Amino acid sequence: MRIGFLFVSAALILGGFFSLMAAAYALSGFLEGVGIEHLGIHGLSGIGVIAVVMLGGVMVLSTLLTMAERKWSALIQNRVGPNRIHLPIPGLKDNALFGLPHIAPDVLKMLSKEAFRPKAANKFLFDLAPMLAFGPVFALFAIVPAGPTLDIFGHRVMMAVASPDFGLLYLFAIASLAVYGTSLAGWSSNNKFALLGGVRASSQMISYEVALGLSLVGMMISFSTVRLSGVGGIAESQAAYLWSTHIGSLDVGLPMWGIFIQPLGFVLFFAASFAETKRAPFDSPEGESEIVGYFLEYSGMQFGMFMISEFVEVVVLSGVLVTIFFGAWHLPFGNEALQQVQFLRDYPILMGALFGTVFWLKVLALIFLQLLIRWTFPRFRYDQVQNLGWKILLPMGLFNLFVTGALILWDPSLRYLALFGFVVIGIFLFLSLTPPRQVRLAEAAADDHGGGHGHGGHDDHGDAHALPANTH
């Protein structure tokens, strides 16, 4: 039963992503044709991307994450989670339905619940803060390409709302605006606990801004561009191979993905951007056990905007990571062979849907990684968060920038940079898989104690008086 459920779920996920991207390409191609042929303007395909990819993809996936996080956290903590809802439908009453029907009451509750505002709060800024918290996060996905640029209905369609030459600079600029929403939410509430949460959030986000920027400079100089999409952009450049060969018509090799040439940059960017989402273990601005939270005084849909913005951040962050470090929509091998398949060349919508599905599957994997971290680590202390930003991530970012620049000057083909990247990956794996020193000492002590029993080194009298090391 469980295996069948997994297969059905996988089929639904693949079918949903494939249908979403096919609809995005079809609608974008149609709108681009209408704009060029009837209105004499270009760029209407971006409306299709907004309608299907951003509203139908990012927002729907973020909404489903509100339930997925509760179900996955229950799985991690060995409990059931939300799994019952009373439906007046024959055969479905008291049926689990995997807890999905809980989403509808949650949405209705948010929309219908009274929005309370403290009497002494600043009305304008109090109402503006949720918009400033949600808007910049959602707008970040505008430059993320969810698929390749293809000719649809005779018109060039790019699967991104915009492709500015200053792509990564747009990312930094818009992401930094979210600090205004958190600061205003804490200050305008006229509540000292909310103000404390706003101050915490502001200082935390600012402390990670420098590390966030430094972590991507290595990718900028590696590909000599700050564009994410389009010809010569970071997404397109990762289709090349560092080392490659052909097995028949199949191209295989080591792709020029950011995770291979900038693994340290990936770790720095992931840590800094994860901290900016203000989710555990970086959730000191929302310390419920301390009655601290920058949106403490918000209720109704205003609270809902703060909450959904966090899940939108999770999806957008995953999309940005996939685009910069995991080859965007590209497969690790066989991209050239797949693009030469005549059936896909005859039906470019299917080709775009296929590559778009690859993109969203990568996004889904990184979403699961973020939720796994969210429910594994306890909350860091405020001083630990600051030390991580200023004393660890910032020096490591400077070191990564210096080494990257030196290796690119030495070998512009980036192969030596990739070799250095494999060394860094090996160090990370060693540190991750090696138990802490305290655990190793405890295991060694246990082995010594057990070995003594095994060789008969102690008699019964001696064993009776042996005490564990931690009893003193």
N, C-alpha and C positions, 0 to 999 in steps of 0.2 A: 504493500500500500504506500509506504513512504517512498520507495524507489519510483513507483508510478507517479506519485505527486511531483517528485523532482523532475522527471522527464516532461510532464505536462507543464510545469512552471517554466522550464527552460524553453519549451516550444512556444509558450505564450510570450515570453520575453523577447525571443528572437523574432517572432512574427510581429510583435508590437513595434520594435525598433525598425524592422524592415519596412513595414507599412507606413510608419511615420516619415521615414526618409524618402520613400517613393512619393508620398503625398507632397512633401516639401519641394522636391525637384519638379514635380508636375505643376504645382501651383505657381512656383517661382518662374518656370519657363513660360507659362501662360501669361502671367502678369508682365514679364519682360517683353513678350511679343506685343501685348496690347499697348504698352508704353511707347515702344519704338514705332509701331506701324500706325497707330491711331492718334497718339498724343505727341509724338516726336521727342520723347524724353527717355533717358536711360536710367537704370537703377531701380525700377519697380519690383525687381525680383527680391529686393530686401524686404518688401512688405510680406512676401510669402514666407521668408525665413522667420520674420517676427511672429507671424500668425501660427506657423506650424512648429518650428524648431524651438523658439523661445517660449511661446505660450503653451503649445501642445506638448513640448518635450521637457523643457526646464521646469515649468510651473507644475505640470502634472507629476513629474518625477519627484519634485520637492514635496508635493502633497502626499504622495504615496510613502515618502520617507518618514512622515510623521507616524505612520503605522509600522513601517519596517523597522524603525529604531526601537519601538517598544517590543516587537516580536523578537528581533535579534538580541536585544538586551536580555530578554527573558530566556532565550536559548543559552546565552553566555552564562547567566546566573542560575541556570538549572531550575527555572520556574515556567509556568504556563504562559503568562501574559494574557492580553485581551483576546478572548476566543469565543465569546457568547454574545448574541444579540437576539432579542425576541422579535421575530418577523411574523406578521399575520398572513403568512403564505403557507398553504398546505405542503407538507413535506420539508419545509425549511425552518419551521419554528424550533428554536433552541439548537439550530445547526451551527457549527463553528464557522464555516465559510472563511477559515483562516483569519478571522478578525477583521476582514476588509470592510464590512458594513459599518464599523465604528467610525470610519472617516466621515460619512455623511452626517451623523449627529454632531461630530466635532465641528464641522464647517457651519452647520446651522446654529450651533451654540455661539460660535464666534460672531456670526453675522447678526444674531438677534439679541445678544446680551447687551445690557445697558453699558454705555461707555461713560464711566465715572471720571470726573475731573476734580481735583482738590480745589477748594474755594480760593486759596491763596496762590494757585499756580498761574503762570503766565499763559493765557489762553492761546495766543498765536504760536508761540514757540512750543508749547505742549502738544499742539496738534501737528506742528510741522516736523517734530522729531521722528515719528514713525516713518514718514515719507522719506526723510533723509537717510534713515537706516536701511530702508528697502530699495529705494531707487538706484543708488550707485552700484549696489551689488548686482541687481538685475541687469543693469546697463553694461556690465563688464562682458557679458556673453556676446555682445554685439560684434566683437572682433574675433571671436573664436570660430574657426572654420569647422563645421560638423561633417564635411565631406569634400570631395574634389570638385574643382571647377570643370564643368562639362557643357557641351552644346546640347541644349534641350529645345526641341521644336525650332531648330535653326538659330537659336540665340544663346549667347554665352551666359551661363548662370553660375554664380559663385555662392557657395553655401555658407555665407556669412553676411551679416547686415552691412558691414563696411570693412574695407581693407586699407586703412590709412598707412602712410609711410612711417608714422610715428606710433606703430601699434603697441609696443611694450611701454612707451611713455604714456600712452592713453591708459594702459593698465595701471600704472603707478598713480597717475593723476586721479582717476576715478575711484580707485580703491581707497585713496587717502581721504576722500570726502566722507566716508562712513563714520569717521571720528566725530564729525559735527552732530550726527544723529544721536550718538551715545552721550556726548557731552551735554547737548541741549536737553535730552530726556532727563538726565540727572539733575541739571540745574533748574529747569523750568518747573519741576514738580514741587519745588519748595519743601523738600523733605531731606533731612540731613543724611538719612541712610541711602536714599536714591542719589544724592550728591556724592556721597562716598563711593558708590558704585560707578558713577560717571567719571569721577577722577581716576579711579583704578583703571577703568576701560580706556580712558584717554592716554594715560601714561603707558599702559601696556601696548596699545596700538602704535604709539609714537616710538617706543623703544625698539619695535621690530621693523619699522619702516626702512631704516638704514640697511639692516641685514637683508631685508626683502629685495631692495634694489641691487645690492652687491651680489646677491646670489645669481642674478640673471645677466650680469655683465659678461660673465664667461661665455654664455650662449651668444650674446651679441657679437663679441669679437670672433667667436668661432665661425659664425656664418656671415659676418660682416653686414648685418642688417638688424633692424628693430621691428621689421614687419612680421606679422604672424602668418598671414595668408597671402595668396597671390603668387605670381612668378617671382622666384628669388626669396620668398618668405621662409621663415623658419619651418613651417609645416611642410612646404614643398621640398625644402633642402634635405630633409631627413629621409627622403626616398632613396638617396644615393647610398652606396655601400663603401665601407672602409676597406674590406677585403671581400671579393666575390668570385664566384665561378658559376658555371651552368651545368646542370645535370639534364641532358637533353634540351628541352625548351624551358626548363624550370630554372629560374635565377635564384641562387642561394648565396648567403654570405652574412657578414656582420653589418647590419644597417647603421647608418650614421645617426642613431637616436641620441637624444640628449642624455639619457640615463647612462650611456656607455662613455661618452666623452666628458660629461659633467656630473658624475654621481654625487660629488660633494656639493655642487650647486643645487642638485635636486633635494638633498637632505636639508640644506639651509633654507631653500625656498619653501619646502613643505612645512618645516618647523615654524618658520616665520609667518607664513600665511595661515597655518592652522591656529597659531596663537591669535591672529587677528580675527578669527571667527568667534573668539571668546567662548569656545566650547571646552569641556573637560579634556585634558587636565589644566587648561588655561582659563577656567571659568571663575576666577576670583572676583571679577566684576559682578557676577551673579551668584554670590555665595548665599544660597537660601538658608543654610544652617546659621549664618551670621546675620540674617535679616538684611542683607545688602543686595541691591540690584538696581541698575540704572533705570529700568522700566518698572520699578516697584509699584508705582501709583497708577499704572495703566491697566485697563480692563477692556473687555469686548474685542472688537476687531482691531483696535489700536494695539492691544497686547498681541493679537494674532499676527499683525504685520511684523512686530519684532521677532516673534517665534518663527514665522515662515521665512523671514529673511535669513535666519541661521541655516535653515535647510537649503535655501537657494544658494547661500554661500558654499555649502558642501558640494552641490552640483557644479556650480561655476568654477570652484577651485579644482575639482576633478577634471573639468573640461580644459582648463588652462594647463594643468599638469600634463594631460594627455597630449595637448598640442605642442608643448615646448619640449617635453622630455621622453615621450613614449611614441613618437612617430605619427601623431595625429591619427588619420584614418588608415595609414599604411600598415600592411601586414609585415611581419619580420622577414618574410621571403615570398617570392612568387608574385610580386606586384607587376613586374613587366609581363610575365606570362599571362596573368589574369587580364591585363588590359588589352592583350592581343586576341583574346577569345572573340570570335566573330559575332557570336550571339549577343554578347554584352556590348559590343561596338554598335550593333544594329539597334539595340534598345538601351540607350545611355541612362534612362531612368533606373533600370534594374542595376546597372553598374554603380550608379550613385547610391542607390539603396543598399547595395552590398557593402560598399566601403563605409557608408554612414553607419551601418550596423556594427562594423568593426570599431568605429569610433565610440559608439555608445556602450559597447561591451567593455571597452577599456575604462570608460567613465564609471560604469557600474562597479568594476573591480576596485577602483580607487575610492569610491563611496563606501564600499564595504570595509576597506582598510581604515578609513576615518572613523566609522562607527565602531570598529573593533578597538581602536585606540581610545575612543570616547568612553567605552565601558570596561576598559582594562586598567587604566591608570587612575590613581586617586588625584584629587586636586592638588596642584602645586601651591606652595606658599607664595605670597606676593613677592617676597625678596628672592625666592628661587626663580620666579618668572623674570624678574629684572636682571638677575645675574646671568641667566641663560641668554638673554637678548644682548646685553652689553659686553659681557666678559667671555662668552663662548662663541655665539654666532657671528658677531662682528669681527673678531680676530680671524676666525676660520674663513670668513668671506674675503678678507684682505689676502690671506694666504692663498686661497683658491684663485683669486684674480691674478696674483703675481705669478704663480706656477703656470696658469693657463696662458698668460701672455708670453712667457718665456718659451713654452713648448710650441706655441703657434709660430713664433719667430724662427724657431729651430726647424720645424717641419710643418709647413702650411697644409699638408694633406691631412692633418689631424690624427694620423696613425699613432704617433708617439703620445699624443694627448689621450687617445683611447687606451693605450697600454698603461699609462698612469691611472686612468679611470678604473681599470681592472685591479690594479694594486689597491686603490681606495675601496673598491667593492669587497676585495678580500679582507681588508682590515675591518670593515664594517661587519662582515660575516663572522670573523673571528671574535670580535668584541661582543656580538649578539649571541653567539652560541656558547661562549665560555662562561661558566657559572661564576658568580661573584666570589671573591676571596673568602668571605665568611662561610659560604656554602661549601667550598672546597675543603677548608679546614675542618668543618663539621663532618663531612663525608670521610676525610682521612682519619679523624679520631674514631668514627664509628667502625671503619674497616680495621683499625688497629685493635679495637676492643673485641670485635668479632673474631679476628685472627687469633687472638690469645685464647679464646674459648675453643677454636677449632683445633689448635695444637696441644691443648691440654696444659697450657702454661699456668693455669690457676686451678686450685682445688676448690671443692664446694665451699670450704670455709672462706677462702679468699674471695670467691664470687659473691658470697653473701654480704661481705663488707664493702664491695666495690660500689662506688656512688657515681652517678652521672656528673659530668664536668659542670653542668649548669645548676647544680643544687647548692653551691656555695654562694 
